[in-house]
Amino acid sequence: MSHGANEQQLYAPRQSIYPRSVQGRFRNLKWGVLWLAYGVYFLLPWLRWERESGPSQAVLFDLVGRKFYLFDLVVHPQDIFWLAGLLMIAAYLLFFVTGLAGRVFCGYFCFQTLWTDVYVWIEKIIQGERPARIRLDKQDWNVEKTVKIGSTHLLWLLVAFATGLTFVIYWGDAPTLVQEFFSGEAPFAAYATTVFLTTTTYVMAGIAREQVCTYMCPYSRFQSVMFDRDTLIVSYHAERGEGSAGRRKLTGDTKTPEQRHEAGIGDCIDCGYCVQVCPTGIDIRNGLQIQCISCALCIDACDTIMDKLGWERGLVGYSSQRVEEGGERARLLRPKVLGYFAVLLVAFGLLVWSVSNQAPFDLGVSQVRQPIYVQLSDGRIQNSYELKVNNKTGHSMTLSFSLKGLENAELDMGRFHTITLRPEQRLRLTARINAQRGVLASGTHPIDIIATPVEDSELLPVSHESVFYVP
């Protein structure tokens, strides 16, 4: 295979992007979302929460105890279907928002965007604004470049380490786990997870940056399925910006809108500010592109220039394909969006209902299969069962057990007539059912084992279906 000068490269080399800072309403909104997200993420595990029983941490994922504590809500393993509900709500919320306003999730709420924004801010504080960073990158290595680049990467690593360690302390008592971590007494999983998340955060937010959005994120690939002609997107008003003679920088005879319109020149002065502020390095004037994350910083940039010139805003703004093509207004309330909202509303309502109506305790029954039955000396047939009872409340609970569906049968709980469960306690019990063989036909017979609260009459009994086998 020839390697001549005319050989085409399969992959274009990466072009370094130096995002320029900008001020405006969308940038302020992004800062607000960012600090809210950082505040919740970094401070939440330190929030104390008093309970009747259990840890005093507001949010704690206790794998050892197999419980998730979310303020006053305690999630047990059998409530894992709530996670499916949350994932469904998150998916349809994403579909709903994307159908309305494109990739605003990417531009404002995505972890990659939030952490990259902070990394770029650190870079600007240490190395300077965009022109200074470009010069620093091109100059030869010396003391100044070493100190600035080294300090930048050191702060990046500190932010990444704080990110990884904070994630770890959600899974244990935060003050205790931090103390154990720095004294070398924490579990190996805590160190491994912290190292892994420190590395990935540093690489993704500091090194890869826009490459994650452009090449790694699947959302940018399937977002077009959720777009339609009415979806709001960040767009460039080409007719106004280009005119009939295209865009042009300000010159002596084209400084006012009237002069430019008379010459057929558009309102875009080709300053490049909208390109310089873009975190993925695209030119919004080339139309909607897969790299656009709808952060709207280009809108702030263009509005800043228009304000300085005293011209009308809106050269770059939120629009839709329908507006761009025919000048019609975008239809926000359309069947697809309403469908997403309806499913979202139903899923959210069902989840809230399930959480608010969860039973204070649950009962699980499984039949012992080896042996499936035993014939006693008096001729009766005996089946054995394993009962699992779980007290979900923060106070003690006493339960009694009964049998339904099998006449003249005896439920034998051994030496236990009732059991008392401590707050959030789980117990495994062995139960046996004895029945006369001649009374029942061969085969399986449906039964219900019922657990009834003894001391609290307001609590409803809980039953679990099983079968009784007769040979």
C-alpha angles and dihedrals in degrees: 000000000000119000097195129151092266094059112124120229117234094212127041115230115254115262113217113240122212106187113210120221120249138182127220146103096292093046089051090049090051091051090050093051091044097053091043091052093045091047092052094044099045100034103037097080089054093055111108121220124187117223134175087243136359132045123333094230116112096220118024131155102207106192094172092054091036094232135116114211115206106173105286093351120091115195116204128195092260089058092063090116085075086070090057088051092051092049091049091050091048092050096049092042087056091048092047095049093043092050089054105038111005120233098354089132089063093047099047114014110028114113090227091057095044095051094040090054090056092046091051089048090053089048091052094047092053103031102029135237124330099283091049092050091050091051092046091051093051099044123092120265112275137143094284094051093043093051095045097044092042093049091049093053092043092056089045089055092048091053090046091049092049088050093052096043092048091054090052095052091059085073097056143018100304102219093042095045093048090051091048091046095058094039092054094246100108121110117271090247090063092056094042093050093046092050092047095049092042090054096045094045092049093047098042100042099030108031109019099032109146091018088073092056094041103042111009107041112087092199092076089056100053099031091095088069089065095044123092137165092282099049111119111240136169105261143167118240094232097181092056096037098047105031114183095303099044131241123318140178120254114280134173095272098035103055100112130057090241093055092047094047091049089053092045092246120143128235094255107103091193093238092149093222092128090056095045095055095047111110091208095044100240129143107235088200088073091065134253111338133187091244093060111109095185093242088145093216088131088060090055090047094051093043089053091055093044090051092051090051093044091238129137118279123233104074085124115025148118113304140139138235091253092055093045094049103041110005092245122141118262115254108230097176102061131143097263095050092043089050092053090048093049093052090045092051093048093047092048092048093049092049093049090047092049093049094046093047101043115139116254089232137011136211130211124189127190125176118236105239101190100091100007091199141004126207111221125217091258091055097257121136117235127199122187127216138187114224123200116195124183126191107211096181131090094241137062120275133196119209135188125198133222140173129236132185101033117085120216091008126134126222107211115196093173113233093345118096091164133002130214118213122203118225109299091355124152123205137186116212134182118227131182129200119204122194137170110259097214093056096056130058120235117273135047124325123198115239139175124219110203129201114200127190109239104198102032111061092183092068115088122230118256121219134192127200123231138145137251116218124215117187 
